[in-house]
Protein backbone atom coordinates (compact mmCIF):
# COMPACT_ATOMS: atom_id res chain seq x y z
CA UNK A 1 0.00 0.00 0.00
CA UNK A 2 1.56 3.31 -1.05
CA UNK A 3 1.37 6.48 0.99
CA UNK A 4 -0.84 9.23 -0.45
CA UNK A 5 1.47 12.04 0.68
CA UNK A 6 5.17 12.61 -0.01
CA UNK A 7 7.61 12.17 2.87
CA UNK A 8 8.41 15.24 5.02
CA UNK A 9 11.39 17.40 3.99
CA UNK A 10 14.82 16.67 5.37
CA UNK A 11 15.95 18.32 8.60
CA UNK A 12 17.64 21.68 8.43
CA UNK A 13 21.44 21.74 8.50
CA UNK A 14 23.11 22.00 11.88
CA UNK A 15 24.46 25.51 11.27
CA UNK A 16 21.25 27.45 11.78
CA UNK A 17 22.10 31.07 11.06
CA UNK A 18 18.45 32.11 11.21
CA UNK A 19 18.30 31.42 14.94
CA UNK A 20 21.72 32.99 15.49
CA UNK A 21 20.76 36.24 13.74
CA UNK A 22 17.41 36.35 15.53
CA UNK A 23 18.88 35.88 19.00
CA UNK A 24 21.63 38.41 18.30
CA UNK A 25 19.02 40.89 17.07
CA UNK A 26 16.96 40.45 20.24
CA UNK A 27 19.87 40.76 22.66
CA UNK A 28 21.69 43.60 20.93
CA UNK A 29 18.47 45.44 20.11
CA UNK A 30 17.45 45.52 23.76
CA UNK A 31 20.77 45.93 25.50
CA UNK A 32 22.99 48.30 23.58
CA UNK A 33 22.74 49.16 19.92
CA UNK A 34 19.34 49.06 18.23
CA UNK A 35 20.64 49.88 14.70
CA UNK A 36 22.86 46.80 14.81
CA UNK A 37 19.91 44.84 16.21
CA UNK A 38 17.87 45.91 13.18
CA UNK A 39 20.59 44.59 10.89
CA UNK A 40 20.59 41.22 12.67
CA UNK A 41 16.77 41.12 12.63
CA UNK A 42 16.79 41.74 8.88
CA UNK A 43 19.39 39.00 8.36
CA UNK A 44 17.27 36.60 10.39
CA UNK A 45 14.16 37.51 8.40
CA UNK A 46 15.96 37.08 5.09
CA UNK A 47 17.48 33.72 6.03
CA UNK A 48 14.19 32.42 7.41
CA UNK A 49 12.39 33.24 4.17
CA UNK A 50 15.19 31.72 2.11
CA UNK A 51 15.20 28.44 4.09
CA UNK A 52 11.42 28.28 4.45
CA UNK A 53 11.25 28.67 8.24
CA UNK A 54 8.93 30.88 10.24
CA UNK A 55 10.53 34.31 10.88
CA UNK A 56 9.28 34.52 14.47
CA UNK A 57 12.65 35.43 15.97
CA UNK A 58 13.06 38.17 13.37
CA UNK A 59 9.68 39.66 14.33
CA UNK A 60 10.65 39.55 18.01
CA UNK A 61 14.00 41.17 17.18
CA UNK A 62 12.23 43.96 15.26
CA UNK A 63 9.96 44.53 18.27
CA UNK A 64 12.93 44.60 20.65
CA UNK A 65 14.66 47.17 18.45
CA UNK A 66 11.49 49.28 18.47
CA UNK A 67 11.49 49.09 22.29
CA UNK A 68 15.16 50.12 22.23
CA UNK A 69 14.36 53.11 20.01
CA UNK A 70 11.54 54.26 22.30
CA UNK A 71 13.74 53.72 25.35
CA UNK A 72 16.52 55.86 23.83
CA UNK A 73 14.06 58.64 22.93
CA UNK A 74 12.65 58.70 26.46
CA UNK A 75 16.14 58.64 27.93
CA UNK A 76 17.28 61.51 25.69
CA UNK A 77 14.35 63.76 26.68
CA UNK A 78 14.56 63.01 30.40
CA UNK A 79 18.24 63.97 30.68
C-alpha positions in Angstrom: 0.0 0.0 0.0 1.6 3.3 -1.0 1.4 6.5 1.0 -0.8 9.2 -0.4 1.5 12.0 0.7 5.2 12.6 0.0 7.6 12.2 2.9 8.4 15.2 5.0 11.4 17.4 4.0 14.8 16.7 5.4 16.0 18.3 8.6 17.6 21.7 8.4 21.4 21.7 8.5 23.1 22.0 11.9 24.5 25.5 11.3 21.3 27.5 11.8 22.1 31.1 11.1 18.5 32.1 11.2 18.3 31.4 14.9 21.7 33.0 15.5 20.8 36.2 13.7 17.4 36.3 15.5 18.9 35.9 19.0 21.6 38.4 18.3 19.0 40.9 17.1 17.0 40.5 20.2 19.9 40.8 22.7 21.7 43.6 20.9 18.5 45.4 20.1 17.4 45.5 23.8 20.8 45.9 25.5 23.0 48.3 23.6 22.7 49.2 19.9 19.3 49.1 18.2 20.6 49.9 14.7 22.9 46.8 14.8 19.9 44.8 16.2 17.9 45.9 13.2 20.6 44.6 10.9 20.6 41.2 12.7 16.8 41.1 12.6 16.8 41.7 8.9 19.4 39.0 8.4 17.3 36.6 10.4 14.2 37.5 8.4 16.0 37.1 5.1 17.5 33.7 6.0 14.2 32.4 7.4 12.4 33.2 4.2 15.2 31.7 2.1 15.2 28.4 4.1 11.4 28.3 4.4 11.2 28.7 8.2 8.9 30.9 10.2 10.5 34.3 10.9 9.3 34.5 14.5 12.7 35.4 16.0 13.1 38.2 13.4 9.7 39.7 14.3 10.7 39.6 18.0 14.0 41.2 17.2 12.2 44.0 15.3 10.0 44.5 18.3 12.9 44.6 20.7 14.7 47.2 18.5 11.5 49.3 18.5 11.5 49.1 22.3 15.2 50.1 22.2 14.4 53.1 20.0 11.5 54.3 22.3 13.7 53.7 25.4 16.5 55.9 23.8 14.1 58.6 22.9 12.6 58.7 26.5 16.1 58.6 27.9 17.3 61.5 25.7 14.3 63.8 26.7 14.6 63.0 30.4 18.2 64.0 30.7 
